[in-house]
Amino acid sequence: MNLDQPIFELPICDICNKPVEYMDGRNDINFDARIFKVKCHGEVQEVALSAMTMIDFEVTVCRAFVRERLK
């Protein structure tokens, strides 16, 4: 077992294109969901994934703080 590698990948910040500074997850029993919180550049973003979503779909870590861009 390689202890130098993280257990999971951190999302990439869409603003600086680097891994976010902080990430945590907690269970919300009221909504049967897992709440993920990321922080970067002094901003905080949360996303909730229902238990059904995590069972039915393959969940992958991707990008945080994605802003809509004009084309």
N, CA, C and O atoms as a Maestro MAE file, in Angstrom:
{
 s_m_m2io_version
 :::
 2.0.0
}

f_m_ct {
 s_m_title
 :::
 protein
 m_atom[284] {
  # First column is atom index #
  i_m_mmod_type
  r_m_x_coord
  r_m_y_coord
  r_m_z_coord
  i_m_residue_number
  s_m_chain_name
  s_m_pdb_residue_name
  s_m_pdb_atom_name
  i_m_atomic_number
  :::
  1 25 0.834 -1.182 0.000 1 A "MET " " N  " 7
  2 3 0.000 0.000 0.000 1 A "MET " " CA " 6
  3 2 0.874 1.239 0.000 1 A "MET " " C  " 6
  4 15 1.764 1.371 0.840 1 A "MET " " O  " 8
  5 25 0.629 2.150 -0.936 2 A "ASN " " N  " 7
  6 3 1.412 3.370 -1.059 2 A "ASN " " CA " 6
  7 2 0.750 4.481 -0.242 2 A "ASN " " C  " 6
  8 15 -0.330 4.950 -0.602 2 A "ASN " " O  " 8
  9 25 1.373 4.895 0.831 3 A "LEU " " N  " 7
  10 3 0.801 5.922 1.701 3 A "LEU " " CA " 6
  11 2 1.033 7.333 1.178 3 A "LEU " " C  " 6
  12 15 0.496 8.290 1.737 3 A "LEU " " O  " 8
  13 25 1.832 7.483 0.104 4 A "ASP " " N  " 7
  14 3 2.087 8.802 -0.459 4 A "ASP " " CA " 6
  15 2 0.947 9.290 -1.337 4 A "ASP " " C  " 6
  16 15 0.825 10.491 -1.576 4 A "ASP " " O  " 8
  17 25 0.110 8.379 -1.822 5 A "GLN " " N  " 7
  18 3 -0.993 8.770 -2.689 5 A "GLN " " CA " 6
  19 2 -2.249 9.004 -1.862 5 A "GLN " " C  " 6
  20 15 -2.531 8.255 -0.926 5 A "GLN " " O  " 8
  21 25 -3.011 10.054 -2.210 6 A "PRO " " N  " 7
  22 3 -4.257 10.307 -1.470 6 A "PRO " " CA " 6
  23 2 -5.283 9.210 -1.716 6 A "PRO " " C  " 6
  24 15 -5.220 8.506 -2.724 6 A "PRO " " O  " 8
  25 25 -6.225 9.070 -0.793 7 A "ILE " " N  " 7
  26 3 -7.273 8.066 -0.917 7 A "ILE " " CA " 6
  27 2 -8.221 8.427 -2.051 7 A "ILE " " C  " 6
  28 15 -8.744 7.543 -2.728 7 A "ILE " " O  " 8
  29 25 -8.444 9.719 -2.262 8 A "PHE " " N  " 7
  30 3 -9.324 10.181 -3.332 8 A "PHE " " CA " 6
  31 2 -8.729 11.442 -3.939 8 A "PHE " " C  " 6
  32 15 -7.889 12.104 -3.330 8 A "PHE " " O  " 8
  33 25 -9.170 11.761 -5.131 9 A "GLU " " N  " 7
  34 3 -8.710 12.972 -5.793 9 A "GLU " " CA " 6
  35 2 -9.539 14.162 -5.348 9 A "GLU " " C  " 6
  36 15 -10.745 14.043 -5.133 9 A "GLU " " O  " 8
  37 25 -8.895 15.300 -5.211 10 A "LEU " " N  " 7
  38 3 -9.609 16.536 -4.926 10 A "LEU " " CA " 6
  39 2 -10.124 17.111 -6.237 10 A "LEU " " C  " 6
  40 15 -9.485 16.949 -7.277 10 A "LEU " " O  " 8
  41 25 -11.273 17.781 -6.198 11 A "PRO " " N  " 7
  42 3 -11.751 18.449 -7.408 11 A "PRO " " CA " 6
  43 2 -10.766 19.543 -7.829 11 A "PRO " " C  " 6
  44 15 -10.039 20.093 -7.002 11 A "PRO " " O  " 8
  45 25 -10.758 19.841 -9.107 12 A "ILE " " N  " 7
  46 3 -9.916 20.909 -9.634 12 A "ILE " " CA " 6
  47 2 -10.723 22.211 -9.619 12 A "ILE " " C  " 6
  48 15 -11.869 22.250 -10.065 12 A "ILE " " O  " 8
  49 25 -10.109 23.265 -9.103 13 A "CYS " " N  " 7
  50 3 -10.746 24.585 -9.074 13 A "CYS " " CA " 6
  51 2 -10.743 25.142 -10.495 13 A "CYS " " C  " 6
  52 15 -9.697 25.186 -11.142 13 A "CYS " " O  " 8
  53 25 -11.903 25.563 -10.981 14 A "ASP " " N  " 7
  54 3 -12.012 26.088 -12.336 14 A "ASP " " CA " 6
  55 2 -11.392 27.478 -12.453 14 A "ASP " " C  " 6
  56 15 -11.140 27.950 -13.562 14 A "ASP " " O  " 8
  57 25 -11.144 28.132 -11.331 15 A "ILE " " N  " 7
  58 3 -10.568 29.478 -11.353 15 A "ILE " " CA " 6
  59 2 -9.044 29.421 -11.501 15 A "ILE " " C  " 6
  60 15 -8.473 30.110 -12.346 15 A "ILE " " O  " 8
  61 25 -8.386 28.592 -10.669 16 A "CYS " " N  " 7
  62 3 -6.916 28.538 -10.696 16 A "CYS " " CA " 6
  63 2 -6.366 27.282 -11.374 16 A "CYS " " C  " 6
  64 15 -5.158 27.161 -11.579 16 A "CYS " " O  " 8
  65 25 -7.249 26.357 -11.717 17 A "ASN " " N  " 7
  66 3 -6.869 25.114 -12.399 17 A "ASN " " CA " 6
  67 2 -5.925 24.246 -11.549 17 A "ASN " " C  " 6
  68 15 -5.082 23.524 -12.081 17 A "ASN " " O  " 8
  69 25 -6.084 24.332 -10.217 18 A "LYS " " N  " 7
  70 3 -5.317 23.512 -9.277 18 A "LYS " " CA " 6
  71 2 -6.311 22.798 -8.367 18 A "LYS " " C  " 6
  72 15 -7.475 23.193 -8.299 18 A "LYS " " O  " 8
  73 25 -5.870 21.749 -7.663 19 A "PRO " " N  " 7
  74 3 -6.783 21.112 -6.697 19 A "PRO " " CA " 6
  75 2 -7.270 22.119 -5.655 19 A "PRO " " C  " 6
  76 15 -6.525 23.013 -5.254 19 A "PRO " " O  " 8
  77 25 -8.523 21.969 -5.221 20 A "VAL " " N  " 7
  78 3 -9.072 22.878 -4.214 20 A "VAL " " CA " 6
  79 2 -8.258 22.802 -2.929 20 A "VAL " " C  " 6
  80 15 -7.581 21.807 -2.672 20 A "VAL " " O  " 8
  81 25 -8.326 23.853 -2.129 21 A "GLU " " N  " 7
  82 3 -7.547 23.931 -0.893 21 A "GLU " " CA " 6
  83 2 -8.070 22.979 0.184 21 A "GLU " " C  " 6
  84 15 -7.298 22.476 1.000 21 A "GLU " " O  " 8
  85 25 -9.391 22.733 0.184 22 A "TYR " " N  " 7
  86 3 -10.000 21.962 1.271 22 A "TYR " " CA " 6
  87 2 -11.253 21.279 0.742 22 A "TYR " " C  " 6
  88 15 -11.981 21.841 -0.076 22 A "TYR " " O  " 8
  89 25 -11.495 20.067 1.216 23 A "MET " " N  " 7
  90 3 -12.730 19.367 0.881 23 A "MET " " CA " 6
  91 2 -13.133 18.494 2.054 23 A "MET " " C  " 6
  92 15 -12.289 17.850 2.677 23 A "MET " " O  " 8
  93 25 -14.435 18.473 2.355 24 A "ASP " " N  " 7
  94 3 -14.929 17.527 3.350 24 A "ASP " " CA " 6
  95 2 -16.301 17.028 2.915 24 A "ASP " " C  " 6
  96 15 -16.924 17.580 2.008 24 A "ASP " " O  " 8
  97 25 -16.743 16.005 3.562 25 A "GLY " " N  " 7
  98 3 -18.057 15.428 3.272 25 A "GLY " " CA " 6
  99 2 -18.734 15.033 4.569 25 A "GLY " " C  " 6
  100 15 -18.084 14.600 5.521 25 A "GLY " " O  " 8
  101 25 -20.048 15.189 4.594 26 A "ARG " " N  " 7
  102 3 -20.801 14.783 5.776 26 A "ARG " " CA " 6
  103 2 -22.132 14.208 5.319 26 A "ARG " " C  " 6
  104 15 -22.633 14.539 4.244 26 A "ARG " " O  " 8
  105 25 -22.686 13.356 6.138 27 A "ASN " " N  " 7
  106 3 -23.986 12.768 5.847 27 A "ASN " " CA " 6
  107 2 -25.088 13.674 6.368 27 A "ASN " " C  " 6
  108 15 -24.972 14.247 7.450 27 A "ASN " " O  " 8
  109 25 -26.161 13.800 5.589 28 A "ASP " " N  " 7
  110 3 -27.341 14.549 6.001 28 A "ASP " " CA " 6
  111 2 -28.493 13.559 6.062 28 A "ASP " " C  " 6
  112 15 -29.079 13.211 5.037 28 A "ASP " " O  " 8
  113 25 -28.811 13.110 7.269 29 A "ILE " " N  " 7
  114 3 -29.841 12.078 7.406 29 A "ILE " " CA " 6
  115 2 -31.229 12.608 7.094 29 A "ILE " " C  " 6
  116 15 -32.123 11.822 6.781 29 A "ILE " " O  " 8
  117 25 -31.437 13.916 7.170 30 A "ASN " " N  " 7
  118 3 -32.747 14.488 6.860 30 A "ASN " " CA " 6
  119 2 -33.100 14.327 5.380 30 A "ASN " " C  " 6
  120 15 -34.268 14.158 5.030 30 A "ASN " " O  " 8
  121 25 -32.087 14.380 4.517 31 A "PHE " " N  " 7
  122 3 -32.320 14.288 3.076 31 A "PHE " " CA " 6
  123 2 -31.733 13.025 2.467 31 A "PHE " " C  " 6
  124 15 -31.731 12.874 1.245 31 A "PHE " " O  " 8
  125 25 -31.232 12.112 3.303 32 A "ASP " " N  " 7
  126 3 -30.606 10.876 2.827 32 A "ASP " " CA " 6
  127 2 -29.586 11.196 1.736 32 A "ASP " " C  " 6
  128 15 -29.635 10.656 0.631 32 A "ASP " " O  " 8
  129 25 -28.659 12.093 2.084 33 A "ALA " " N  " 7
  130 3 -27.684 12.564 1.109 33 A "ALA " " CA " 6
  131 2 -26.315 12.721 1.760 33 A "ALA " " C  " 6
  132 15 -26.181 12.726 2.983 33 A "ALA " " O  " 8
  133 25 -25.323 12.847 0.920 34 A "ARG " " N  " 7
  134 3 -23.967 13.160 1.350 34 A "ARG " " CA " 6
  135 2 -23.677 14.562 0.837 34 A "ARG " " C  " 6
  136 15 -23.809 14.828 -0.358 34 A "ARG " " O  " 8
  137 25 -23.279 15.465 1.738 35 A "ILE " " N  " 7
  138 3 -22.985 16.850 1.395 35 A "ILE " " CA " 6
  139 2 -21.468 17.000 1.287 35 A "ILE " " C  " 6
  140 15 -20.737 16.707 2.232 35 A "ILE " " O  " 8
  141 25 -21.011 17.458 0.132 36 A "PHE " " N  " 7
  142 3 -19.585 17.702 -0.078 36 A "PHE " " CA " 6
  143 2 -19.357 19.207 -0.121 36 A "PHE " " C  " 6
  144 15 -20.083 19.935 -0.798 36 A "PHE " " O  " 8
  145 25 -18.330 19.674 0.616 37 A "LYS " " N  " 7
  146 3 -18.001 21.093 0.677 37 A "LYS " " CA " 6
  147 2 -16.550 21.273 0.243 37 A "LYS " " C  " 6
  148 15 -15.656 20.574 0.721 37 A "LYS " " O  " 8
  149 25 -16.328 22.219 -0.672 38 A "VAL " " N  " 7
  150 3 -14.966 22.553 -1.096 38 A "VAL " " CA " 6
  151 2 -14.726 24.033 -0.841 38 A "VAL " " C  " 6
  152 15 -15.649 24.848 -0.867 38 A "VAL " " O  " 8
  153 25 -13.450 24.362 -0.591 39 A "LYS " " N  " 7
  154 3 -13.053 25.755 -0.378 39 A "LYS " " CA " 6
  155 2 -11.825 26.039 -1.227 39 A "LYS " " C  " 6
  156 15 -10.906 25.225 -1.317 39 A "LYS " " O  " 8
  157 25 -11.831 27.222 -1.850 40 A "CYS " " N  " 7
  158 3 -10.671 27.693 -2.601 40 A "CYS " " CA " 6
  159 2 -10.871 29.178 -2.841 40 A "CYS " " C  " 6
  160 15 -11.995 29.605 -3.105 40 A "CYS " " O  " 8
  161 25 -9.821 29.974 -2.757 41 A "HIS " " N  " 7
  162 3 -9.875 31.416 -2.984 41 A "HIS " " CA " 6
  163 2 -10.843 32.124 -2.032 41 A "HIS " " C  " 6
  164 15 -11.397 33.167 -2.379 41 A "HIS " " O  " 8
  165 25 -11.047 31.578 -0.860 42 A "GLY " " N  " 7
  166 3 -11.964 32.187 0.095 42 A "GLY " " CA " 6
  167 2 -13.428 31.929 -0.205 42 A "GLY " " C  " 6
  168 15 -14.297 32.406 0.524 42 A "GLY " " O  " 8
  169 25 -13.718 31.191 -1.252 43 A "GLU " " N  " 7
  170 3 -15.093 30.844 -1.605 43 A "GLU " " CA " 6
  171 2 -15.393 29.429 -1.124 43 A "GLU " " C  " 6
  172 15 -14.494 28.601 -0.980 43 A "GLU " " O  " 8
  173 25 -16.672 29.171 -0.880 44 A "VAL " " N  " 7
  174 3 -17.134 27.857 -0.448 44 A "VAL " " CA " 6
  175 2 -18.230 27.403 -1.406 44 A "VAL " " C  " 6
  176 15 -19.092 28.189 -1.798 44 A "VAL " " O  " 8
  177 25 -18.185 26.136 -1.773 45 A "GLN " " N  " 7
  178 3 -19.230 25.564 -2.623 45 A "GLN " " CA " 6
  179 2 -19.636 24.229 -2.024 45 A "GLN " " C  " 6
  180 15 -18.791 23.437 -1.606 45 A "GLN " " O  " 8
  181 25 -20.946 23.989 -1.987 46 A "GLU " " N  " 7
  182 3 -21.463 22.715 -1.488 46 A "GLU " " CA " 6
  183 2 -22.312 22.059 -2.561 46 A "GLU " " C  " 6
  184 15 -22.984 22.724 -3.349 46 A "GLU " " O  " 8
  185 25 -22.262 20.742 -2.567 47 A "VAL " " N  " 7
  186 3 -23.117 19.963 -3.458 47 A "VAL " " CA " 6
  187 2 -23.632 18.776 -2.667 47 A "VAL " " C  " 6
  188 15 -22.904 18.176 -1.876 47 A "VAL " " O  " 8
  189 25 -24.900 18.443 -2.891 48 A "ALA " " N  " 7
  190 3 -25.522 17.308 -2.200 48 A "ALA " " CA " 6
  191 2 -25.776 16.197 -3.206 48 A "ALA " " C  " 6
  192 15 -26.344 16.428 -4.274 48 A "ALA " " O  " 8
  193 25 -25.356 15.010 -2.860 49 A "LEU " " N  " 7
  194 3 -25.627 13.831 -3.683 49 A "LEU " " CA " 6
  195 2 -26.506 12.896 -2.875 49 A "LEU " " C  " 6
  196 15 -26.141 12.461 -1.783 49 A "LEU " " O  " 8
  197 25 -27.667 12.596 -3.428 50 A "SER " " N  " 7
  198 3 -28.581 11.697 -2.722 50 A "SER " " CA " 6
  199 2 -28.005 10.289 -2.705 50 A "SER " " C  " 6
  200 15 -27.175 9.931 -3.541 50 A "SER " " O  " 8
  201 25 -28.453 9.510 -1.755 51 A "ALA " " N  " 7
  202 3 -28.000 8.118 -1.665 51 A "ALA " " CA " 6
  203 2 -28.346 7.367 -2.942 51 A "ALA " " C  " 6
  204 15 -27.563 6.537 -3.402 51 A "ALA " " O  " 8
  205 25 -29.513 7.648 -3.519 52 A "MET " " N  " 7
  206 3 -29.921 6.978 -4.763 52 A "MET " " CA " 6
  207 2 -28.998 7.338 -5.916 52 A "MET " " C  " 6
  208 15 -28.673 6.482 -6.738 52 A "MET " " O  " 8
  209 25 -28.571 8.591 -5.987 53 A "THR " " N  " 7
  210 3 -27.645 9.016 -7.036 53 A "THR " " CA " 6
  211 2 -26.334 8.260 -6.913 53 A "THR " " C  " 6
  212 15 -25.781 7.792 -7.909 53 A "THR " " O  " 8
  213 25 -25.840 8.141 -5.688 54 A "MET " " N  " 7
  214 3 -24.552 7.477 -5.493 54 A "MET " " CA " 6
  215 2 -24.653 5.973 -5.724 54 A "MET " " C  " 6
  216 15 -23.648 5.335 -6.039 54 A "MET " " O  " 8
  217 25 -25.830 5.398 -5.578 55 A "ILE " " N  " 7
  218 3 -26.010 3.971 -5.836 55 A "ILE " " CA " 6
  219 2 -26.184 3.720 -7.326 55 A "ILE " " C  " 6
  220 15 -25.578 2.802 -7.879 55 A "ILE " " O  " 8
  221 25 -27.011 4.535 -7.977 56 A "ASP " " N  " 7
  222 3 -27.382 4.296 -9.373 56 A "ASP " " CA " 6
  223 2 -26.357 4.751 -10.397 56 A "ASP " " C  " 6
  224 15 -26.335 4.221 -11.508 56 A "ASP " " O  " 8
  225 25 -25.512 5.711 -10.065 57 A "PHE " " N  " 7
  226 3 -24.585 6.291 -11.033 57 A "PHE " " CA " 6
  227 2 -23.159 6.212 -10.520 57 A "PHE " " C  " 6
  228 15 -22.912 6.204 -9.314 57 A "PHE " " O  " 8
  229 25 -22.228 6.155 -11.460 58 A "GLU " " N  " 7
  230 3 -20.821 6.229 -11.094 58 A "GLU " " CA " 6
  231 2 -20.491 7.696 -10.864 58 A "GLU " " C  " 6
  232 15 -20.615 8.507 -11.781 58 A "GLU " " O  " 8
  233 25 -20.079 8.041 -9.668 59 A "VAL " " N  " 7
  234 3 -19.790 9.429 -9.309 59 A "VAL " " CA " 6
  235 2 -18.300 9.648 -9.444 59 A "VAL " " C  " 6
  236 15 -17.497 8.902 -8.883 59 A "VAL " " O  " 8
  237 25 -17.931 10.687 -10.199 60 A "THR " " N  " 7
  238 3 -16.519 11.021 -10.363 60 A "THR " " CA " 6
  239 2 -16.280 12.453 -9.902 60 A "THR " " C  " 6
  240 15 -17.158 13.310 -10.002 60 A "THR " " O  " 8
  241 25 -15.101 12.687 -9.406 61 A "VAL " " N  " 7
  242 3 -14.696 14.022 -8.976 61 A "VAL " " CA " 6
  243 2 -14.216 14.769 -10.212 61 A "VAL " " C  " 6
  244 15 -13.444 14.232 -11.006 61 A "VAL " " O  " 8
  245 25 -14.671 16.001 -10.373 62 A "CYS " " N  " 7
  246 3 -14.236 16.742 -11.554 62 A "CYS " " CA " 6
  247 2 -13.822 18.163 -11.172 62 A "CYS " " C  " 6
  248 15 -12.747 18.351 -10.604 62 A "CYS " " O  " 8
  249 25 -14.648 19.166 -11.471 63 A "ARG " " N  " 7
  250 3 -14.259 20.549 -11.259 63 A "ARG " " CA " 6
  251 2 -15.202 21.257 -10.287 63 A "ARG " " C  " 6
  252 15 -16.385 20.930 -10.190 63 A "ARG " " O  " 8
  253 25 -14.649 22.228 -9.575 64 A "ALA " " N  " 7
  254 3 -15.423 23.050 -8.643 64 A "ALA " " CA " 6
  255 2 -15.362 24.498 -9.108 64 A "ALA " " C  " 6
  256 15 -14.450 24.887 -9.838 64 A "ALA " " O  " 8
  257 25 -16.332 25.287 -8.685 65 A "PHE " " N  " 7
  258 3 -16.406 26.717 -8.992 65 A "PHE " " CA " 6
  259 2 -16.471 26.983 -10.494 65 A "PHE " " C  " 6
  260 15 -15.876 27.940 -10.989 65 A "PHE " " O  " 8
  261 25 -17.186 26.142 -11.200 66 A "VAL " " N  " 7
  262 3 -17.339 26.316 -12.646 66 A "VAL " " CA " 6
  263 2 -18.329 27.448 -12.895 66 A "VAL " " C  " 6
  264 15 -19.456 27.424 -12.399 66 A "VAL " " O  " 8
  265 25 -17.906 28.414 -13.649 67 A "ARG " " N  " 7
  266 3 -18.745 29.550 -14.015 67 A "ARG " " CA " 6
  267 2 -19.154 29.400 -15.473 67 A "ARG " " C  " 6
  268 15 -18.401 28.887 -16.302 67 A "ARG " " O  " 8
  269 25 -20.357 29.858 -15.761 68 A "GLU " " N  " 7
  270 3 -20.796 29.849 -17.147 68 A "GLU " " CA " 6
  271 2 -19.950 30.839 -17.926 68 A "GLU " " C  " 6
  272 15 -19.697 31.953 -17.465 68 A "GLU " " O  " 8
  273 25 -19.519 30.432 -19.096 69 A "ARG " " N  " 7
  274 3 -18.673 31.296 -19.901 69 A "ARG " " CA " 6
  275 2 -19.405 31.706 -21.163 69 A "ARG " " C  " 6
  276 15 -20.155 30.926 -21.751 69 A "ARG " " O  " 8
  277 25 -19.172 32.941 -21.566 70 A "LEU " " N  " 7
  278 3 -19.729 33.403 -22.833 70 A "LEU " " CA " 6
  279 2 -18.935 32.790 -23.979 70 A "LEU " " C  " 6
  280 15 -17.714 32.648 -23.906 70 A "LEU " " O  " 8
  281 25 -19.642 32.437 -25.021 71 A "LYS " " N  " 7
  282 3 -18.953 31.823 -26.168 71 A "LYS " " CA " 6
  283 2 -18.686 32.853 -27.230 71 A "LYS " " C  " 6
  284 15 -18.115 32.533 -28.272 71 A "LYS " " O  " 8
  :::
 }
 m_bond[283] {
  # First column is bond index #
  i_m_from
  i_m_to
  i_m_order
  :::
  1 1 2 1
  2 2 3 1
  3 3 4 2
  4 3 5 1
  5 5 6 1
  6 6 7 1
  7 7 8 2
  8 7 9 1
  9 9 10 1
  10 10 11 1
  11 11 12 2
  12 11 13 1
  13 13 14 1
  14 14 15 1
  15 15 16 2
  16 15 17 1
  17 17 18 1
  18 18 19 1
  19 19 20 2
  20 19 21 1
  21 21 22 1
  22 22 23 1
  23 23 24 2
  24 23 25 1
  25 25 26 1
  26 26 27 1
  27 27 28 2
  28 27 29 1
  29 29 30 1
  30 30 31 1
  31 31 32 2
  32 31 33 1
  33 33 34 1
  34 34 35 1
  35 35 36 2
  36 35 37 1
  37 37 38 1
  38 38 39 1
  39 39 40 2
  40 39 41 1
  41 41 42 1
  42 42 43 1
  43 43 44 2
  44 43 45 1
  45 45 46 1
  46 46 47 1
  47 47 48 2
  48 47 49 1
  49 49 50 1
  50 50 51 1
  51 51 52 2
  52 51 53 1
  53 53 54 1
  54 54 55 1
  55 55 56 2
  56 55 57 1
  57 57 58 1
  58 58 59 1
  59 59 60 2
  60 59 61 1
  61 61 62 1
  62 62 63 1
  63 63 64 2
  64 63 65 1
  65 65 66 1
  66 66 67 1
  67 67 68 2
  68 67 69 1
  69 69 70 1
  70 70 71 1
  71 71 72 2
  72 71 73 1
  73 73 74 1
  74 74 75 1
  75 75 76 2
  76 75 77 1
  77 77 78 1
  78 78 79 1
  79 79 80 2
  80 79 81 1
  81 81 82 1
  82 82 83 1
  83 83 84 2
  84 83 85 1
  85 85 86 1
  86 86 87 1
  87 87 88 2
  88 87 89 1
  89 89 90 1
  90 90 91 1
  91 91 92 2
  92 91 93 1
  93 93 94 1
  94 94 95 1
  95 95 96 2
  96 95 97 1
  97 97 98 1
  98 98 99 1
  99 99 100 2
  100 99 101 1
  101 101 102 1
  102 102 103 1
  103 103 104 2
  104 103 105 1
  105 105 106 1
  106 106 107 1
  107 107 108 2
  108 107 109 1
  109 109 110 1
  110 110 111 1
  111 111 112 2
  112 111 113 1
  113 113 114 1
  114 114 115 1
  115 115 116 2
  116 115 117 1
  117 117 118 1
  118 118 119 1
  119 119 120 2
  120 119 121 1
  121 121 122 1
  122 122 123 1
  123 123 124 2
  124 123 125 1
  125 125 126 1
  126 126 127 1
  127 127 128 2
  128 127 129 1
  129 129 130 1
  130 130 131 1
  131 131 132 2
  132 131 133 1
  133 133 134 1
  134 134 135 1
  135 135 136 2
  136 135 137 1
  137 137 138 1
  138 138 139 1
  139 139 140 2
  140 139 141 1
  141 141 142 1
  142 142 143 1
  143 143 144 2
  144 143 145 1
  145 145 146 1
  146 146 147 1
  147 147 148 2
  148 147 149 1
  149 149 150 1
  150 150 151 1
  151 151 152 2
  152 151 153 1
  153 153 154 1
  154 154 155 1
  155 155 156 2
  156 155 157 1
  157 157 158 1
  158 158 159 1
  159 159 160 2
  160 159 161 1
  161 161 162 1
  162 162 163 1
  163 163 164 2
  164 163 165 1
  165 165 166 1
  166 166 167 1
  167 167 168 2
  168 167 169 1
  169 169 170 1
  170 170 171 1
  171 171 172 2
  172 171 173 1
  173 173 174 1
  174 174 175 1
  175 175 176 2
  176 175 177 1
  177 177 178 1
  178 178 179 1
  179 179 180 2
  180 179 181 1
  181 181 182 1
  182 182 183 1
  183 183 184 2
  184 183 185 1
  185 185 186 1
  186 186 187 1
  187 187 188 2
  188 187 189 1
  189 189 190 1
  190 190 191 1
  191 191 192 2
  192 191 193 1
  193 193 194 1
  194 194 195 1
  195 195 196 2
  196 195 197 1
  197 197 198 1
  198 198 199 1
  199 199 200 2
  200 199 201 1
  201 201 202 1
  202 202 203 1
  203 203 204 2
  204 203 205 1
  205 205 206 1
  206 206 207 1
  207 207 208 2
  208 207 209 1
  209 209 210 1
  210 210 211 1
  211 211 212 2
  212 211 213 1
  213 213 214 1
  214 214 215 1
  215 215 216 2
  216 215 217 1
  217 217 218 1
  218 218 219 1
  219 219 220 2
  220 219 221 1
  221 221 222 1
  222 222 223 1
  223 223 224 2
  224 223 225 1
  225 225 226 1
  226 226 227 1
  227 227 228 2
  228 227 229 1
  229 229 230 1
  230 230 231 1
  231 231 232 2
  232 231 233 1
  233 233 234 1
  234 234 235 1
  235 235 236 2
  236 235 237 1
  237 237 238 1
  238 238 239 1
  239 239 240 2
  240 239 241 1
  241 241 242 1
  242 242 243 1
  243 243 244 2
  244 243 245 1
  245 245 246 1
  246 246 247 1
  247 247 248 2
  248 247 249 1
  249 249 250 1
  250 250 251 1
  251 251 252 2
  252 251 253 1
  253 253 254 1
  254 254 255 1
  255 255 256 2
  256 255 257 1
  257 257 258 1
  258 258 259 1
  259 259 260 2
  260 259 261 1
  261 261 262 1
  262 262 263 1
  263 263 264 2
  264 263 265 1
  265 265 266 1
  266 266 267 1
  267 267 268 2
  268 267 269 1
  269 269 270 1
  270 270 271 1
  271 271 272 2
  272 271 273 1
  273 273 274 1
  274 274 275 1
  275 275 276 2
  276 275 277 1
  277 277 278 1
  278 278 279 1
  279 279 280 2
  280 279 281 1
  281 281 282 1
  282 282 283 1
  283 283 284 2
  :::
 }
}
